[in-house]
């Protein structure tokens, strides 16, 4: 069987051993964090220790951190609560979690590198009542890093609120919630190398009331009902504690890109600051799903910049918004995990070259 080289970290990071150990230890605590007996207090201690660790790691206040089931719920909760009575404005390249929760929002355009047009944002903010703006910190497909602090300053001048989806950014770049100036920020455990099933919404102290998306027994200070997944949160907190940007990722990514460019690929978002672990490679005239399948047969796990369903390829809304036309259905995403090695790069480059040669051969025959 071909050795698997996992290069799809932006879908989900491999579980960190430290997070696994923290989660296994927490599973030995059987109490409910809402119970007042000894077992309950032990579970509560785990929960609150995790809250303090995550908040401190990303520049938030533990009292203003709400645990959720993941980044999608954190985004939905922010829009549900902070968007009440406000216009909604979202970036054109936002994750589908934002797009689904803000289906009627005005869309903020981006340039060819995927950067939000802040002049357009200023016009949108000036034209109408106060708004809630949603702008992700780093894009999940291209890695493009948005000028969130500048957007936050604009929002404050217009009495607008700003929600930031930082799911892909956390642990991969410097992230300080207080310094960004946003009003809320979404996180996800499994994008940090923690277990799936937990996320968090960080809130600015200015957000004094939060109407819950999920009611229940008053957990999370009445902001999110349901018994917390204490063991999963323990793993989340440990992953957050140790997740740091990896300097070697930039060199690995650059090597992958240079090899792909030599094969005729286009690097999407190359003109902007990007996450060091992420590259989006478009191969003109070659469908994204065909590339993913061919690389998978070589033992390389990547994902498509386009969603594939029932044999049909839907072009990436991110790349479409960037004005990349047909390339929006011809791009793959390569995202390096925390445990990526030079062996992964060494395996990817010849596999990519063979894939290009194989998939282009029918096109050349057809042209002849």
DRENKEMI-699166 format. One line per field, with one value per residue (C-alpha): residue in one letter; chain; x, y, z. Coordinates in steps of 0.5 Angstrom, whole numbers, always signed. Example, Ala and Ser with C-alpha at 12.3 -4.5 7.8 and 13.67 -1.06 7.14 Angstrom:
type: A	S
mol: A	A
xx: +25	+27
yy: -9	-2
zz: +16	+14
***
This chain:
type: X	X	X	X	X	X	X	X	X	X	X	X	X	X	X	X	X	X	X	X	X	X	X	X	X	X	X	X	X	X	X	X	X	X	X	X	X	X	X	X	X	X	X	X	X	X	X	X	X	X	X	X	X	X	X	X	X	X	X	X	X	X	X	X	X	X	X	X	X	X	X	X	X	X	X	X	X	X	X	X	X	X	X	X	X	X	X	X	X	X	X	X	X	X	X	X	X	X	X	X	X	X	X	X	X	X	X	X	X	X	X	X	X	X	X	X	X	X	X	X	X	X	X	X	X	X	X	X	X	X	X	X	X	X	X	X	X	X	X	X	X	X	X	X	X	X	X	X	X	X	X	X	X	X	X	X	X	X	X	X	X	X	X	X	X	X	X	X	X	X	X	X	X	X	X	X	X	X	X	X	X	X	X	X	X	X	X	X	X	X	X	X	X	X	X	X	X	X	X	X	X	X	X	X	X	X	X	X	X	X	X	X	X	X	X	X	X	X	X	X	X	X	X	X	X	X	X	X	X	X	X	X	X	X	X	X	X	X	X	X	X	X	X	X	X	X	X	X	X	X	X	X	X	X	X	X	X	X	X	X	X	X	X	X	X	X	X	X	X	X	X	X	X	X	X	X	X	X	X	X	X	X	X	X	X	X	X	X	X	X	X	X	X	X	X	X	X	X	X	X	X	X	X	X	X	X	X	X	X	X	X	X	X	X	X	X	X	X	X	X	X	X	X	X	X	X	X	X	X	X	X	X	X	X	X	X	X	X	X	X	X	X	X	X	X	X	X	X	X	X	X	X	X	X	X	X	X	X	X	X	X	X	X	X	X	X	X	X
mol: A	A	A	A	A	A	A	A	A	A	A	A	A	A	A	A	A	A	A	A	A	A	A	A	A	A	A	A	A	A	A	A	A	A	A	A	A	A	A	A	A	A	A	A	A	A	A	A	A	A	A	A	A	A	A	A	A	A	A	A	A	A	A	A	A	A	A	A	A	A	A	A	A	A	A	A	A	A	A	A	A	A	A	A	A	A	A	A	A	A	A	A	A	A	A	A	A	A	A	A	A	A	A	A	A	A	A	A	A	A	A	A	A	A	A	A	A	A	A	A	A	A	A	A	A	A	A	A	A	A	A	A	A	A	A	A	A	A	A	A	A	A	A	A	A	A	A	A	A	A	A	A	A	A	A	A	A	A	A	A	A	A	A	A	A	A	A	A	A	A	A	A	A	A	A	A	A	A	A	A	A	A	A	A	A	A	A	A	A	A	A	A	A	A	A	A	A	A	A	A	A	A	A	A	A	A	A	A	A	A	A	A	A	A	A	A	A	A	A	A	A	A	A	A	A	A	A	A	A	A	A	A	A	A	A	A	A	A	A	A	A	A	A	A	A	A	A	A	A	A	A	A	A	A	A	A	A	A	A	A	A	A	A	A	A	A	A	A	A	A	A	A	A	A	A	A	A	A	A	A	A	A	A	A	A	A	A	A	A	A	A	A	A	A	A	A	A	A	A	A	A	A	A	A	A	A	A	A	A	A	A	A	A	A	A	A	A	A	A	A	A	A	A	A	A	A	A	A	A	A	A	A	A	A	A	A	A	A	A	A	A	A	A	A	A	A	A	A	A	A	A	A	A	A	A	A	A	A	A	A	A	A	A	A	A	A	A	A
xx: +0	+3	+5	+0	+3	-2	-2	-10	-9	-14	-19	-17	-10	-7	-9	-3	+0	-1	-8	-10	-6	-10	-17	-15	-14	-20	-24	-23	-27	-34	-38	-42	-39	-46	-46	-44	-41	-34	-34	-38	-33	-27	-30	-32	-24	-22	-27	-25	-18	-19	-22	-17	-12	-15	-17	-10	-7	-11	-11	-18	-22	-24	-30	-32	-30	-36	-35	-39	-39	-34	-32	-39	-43	-39	-40	-47	-48	-44	-48	-55	-53	-49	-53	-60	-62	-56	-55	-50	-44	-39	-33	-34	-29	-32	-33	-39	-41	-41	-45	-50	-51	-52	-55	-58	-52	-48	-42	-35	-31	-24	-18	-15	-10	-17	-16	-22	-23	-23	-25	-32	-33	-32	-38	-42	-41	-43	-49	-54	-56	-50	-48	-45	-39	-36	-29	-24	-17	-14	-18	-18	-17	-12	-9	-10	-9	-14	-13	-17	-14	-16	-23	-24	-22	-27	-32	-31	-32	-38	-41	-41	-39	-34	-34	-27	-27	-20	-21	-15	-11	-10	-4	-1	+0	+1	-6	-8	-16	-15	-10	-15	-20	-26	-32	-32	-27	-29	-24	-24	-20	-19	-16	-11	-9	-14	-20	-26	-32	-31	-30	-30	-33	-29	-32	-30	-32	-37	-41	-45	-51	-51	-58	-56	-57	-58	-62	-62	-60	-56	-49	-44	-47	-53	-50	-50	-54	-52	-47	-40	-36	-31	-26	-26	-25	-19	-16	-17	-14	-8	-7	-8	-3	+2	+0	+5	+7	+13	+18	+20	+13	+14	+21	+17	+11	+16	+19	+12	+10	+16	+16	+8	+10	+15	+9	+5	+1	-2	-1	-8	-7	+1	+0	-2	+1	-1	-1	+6	+3	-2	-2	-7	-5	-9	-7	-11	-15	-15	-21	-19	-23	-18	-12	-14	-16	-9	-5	-9	-7	+0	-1	-2	-8	-10	-16	-20	-21	-28	-33	-34	-41	-45	-39	-40	-35	-38	-33	-30	-33	-27	-23	-29	-29	-22	-24	-20	-25	-24	-19	-24	-25	-18	-15	-12	-11	-4	-4	+2	+0	+4	+8	+10	+17	+21	+20	+13	+15	+20	+14	+9	+14	+15	+8	+5	+10	+7	+0	+1	+4	-2	-7	-5	-3	-11	-11	-5	-8	-14	-11	-7
yy: +0	+7	+11	+17	+24	+28	+35	+37	+41	+46	+41	+38	+38	+31	+30	+32	+27	+32	+34	+26	+25	+31	+28	+21	+24	+28	+22	+19	+25	+23	+29	+34	+41	+44	+39	+42	+35	+33	+30	+36	+41	+36	+37	+44	+45	+42	+46	+53	+51	+50	+56	+60	+57	+58	+65	+67	+64	+68	+75	+74	+74	+68	+71	+72	+66	+61	+54	+51	+45	+48	+54	+53	+54	+60	+63	+62	+64	+71	+73	+71	+75	+81	+81	+83	+89	+91	+90	+84	+85	+79	+78	+75	+70	+68	+61	+57	+57	+65	+65	+60	+64	+71	+69	+76	+80	+85	+82	+86	+85	+83	+84	+78	+76	+76	+82	+85	+92	+97	+103	+99	+97	+105	+106	+100	+102	+110	+108	+106	+104	+100	+94	+87	+86	+79	+78	+72	+73	+68	+64	+57	+56	+61	+63	+70	+74	+80	+87	+86	+91	+96	+94	+94	+101	+103	+99	+103	+110	+108	+104	+97	+91	+86	+79	+75	+68	+66	+58	+57	+63	+60	+57	+59	+66	+71	+72	+77	+78	+85	+88	+86	+90	+86	+85	+77	+71	+64	+58	+51	+45	+41	+46	+47	+39	+38	+33	+35	+37	+43	+51	+57	+64	+70	+76	+83	+86	+91	+85	+85	+81	+75	+72	+64	+60	+54	+55	+50	+49	+56	+53	+58	+64	+63	+64	+57	+51	+44	+40	+42	+36	+37	+32	+35	+42	+39	+37	+43	+47	+43	+44	+51	+52	+49	+51	+55	+58	+53	+57	+51	+51	+57	+54	+48	+51	+55	+49	+46	+52	+53	+46	+47	+53	+50	+45	+51	+52	+58	+60	+63	+69	+70	+77	+78	+76	+68	+63	+59	+53	+54	+54	+54	+51	+52	+48	+51	+46	+40	+39	+40	+33	+29	+32	+30	+23	+23	+25	+21	+15	+17	+17	+25	+27	+34	+38	+41	+49	+47	+42	+36	+33	+27	+27	+35	+40	+47	+52	+55	+61	+64	+64	+66	+72	+73	+74	+68	+65	+58	+57	+57	+50	+48	+49	+44	+46	+44	+45	+43	+40	+41	+35	+36	+34	+34	+27	+30	+35	+30	+26	+31	+34	+28	+26	+33	+32	+25	+28	+34	+29	+24	+29	+33	+27	+26	+34	+34	+28	+31	+38	+34
zz: +0	-2	+4	+6	+6	+9	+6	+8	+15	+13	+13	+20	+23	+26	+33	+37	+42	+48	+46	+46	+53	+56	+53	+56	+63	+63	+61	+68	+71	+70	+74	+70	+71	+73	+79	+86	+89	+88	+82	+79	+82	+79	+72	+73	+74	+68	+64	+67	+66	+59	+58	+62	+57	+51	+53	+55	+49	+44	+48	+50	+57	+60	+63	+55	+52	+50	+49	+42	+38	+33	+29	+25	+31	+34	+27	+27	+35	+33	+27	+31	+37	+35	+28	+31	+29	+24	+17	+15	+11	+9	+6	-1	+1	+7	+9	+8	+16	+15	+8	+11	+17	+13	+7	+6	+7	+3	+0	+1	-6	-6	-11	-15	-9	-5	+0	+2	-1	+5	+1	-1	+6	+8	+3	+5	+13	+11	+7	+12	+19	+24	+21	+23	+19	+18	+16	+16	+19	+14	+8	+8	+1	-1	+6	+5	+11	+11	+14	+20	+25	+19	+18	+26	+26	+20	+24	+30	+26	+24	+30	+27	+30	+27	+28	+26	+23	+26	+25	+20	+23	+30	+32	+25	+26	+31	+34	+39	+40	+44	+39	+33	+36	+34	+38	+37	+34	+33	+34	+33	+36	+30	+26	+32	+32	+38	+37	+33	+37	+40	+39	+42	+41	+44	+46	+47	+54	+50	+48	+55	+52	+48	+46	+46	+39	+43	+50	+55	+62	+63	+61	+59	+63	+59	+53	+50	+53	+53	+58	+55	+52	+58	+55	+48	+51	+55	+49	+45	+51	+50	+43	+43	+49	+44	+37	+34	+27	+24	+21	+16	+13	+9	+6	+5	+1	-3	-5	-7	-11	-15	-17	-19	-23	-27	-29	-31	-25	-22	-15	-13	-8	-9	-9	-1	+5	+7	+12	+11	+11	+5	-2	-7	-14	-20	-26	-33	-36	-31	-27	-19	-18	-23	-19	-12	-15	-18	-13	-8	-12	-11	-3	-3	+1	-1	-3	-8	-9	-12	-8	-12	-11	-15	-21	-22	-20	-17	-18	-11	-9	-6	-13	-17	-12	-14	-21	-23	-28	-30	-25	-20	-22	-23	-16	-11	-4	-1	+7	+11	+18	+24	+23	+16	+14	+8	+6	+5	+0	-3	-4	-7	-12	-17	-15	-18	-24	-26	-25	-29	-35	-34	-34	-40	-44	-47	-48	-52	-56	-57	-60	-64
***
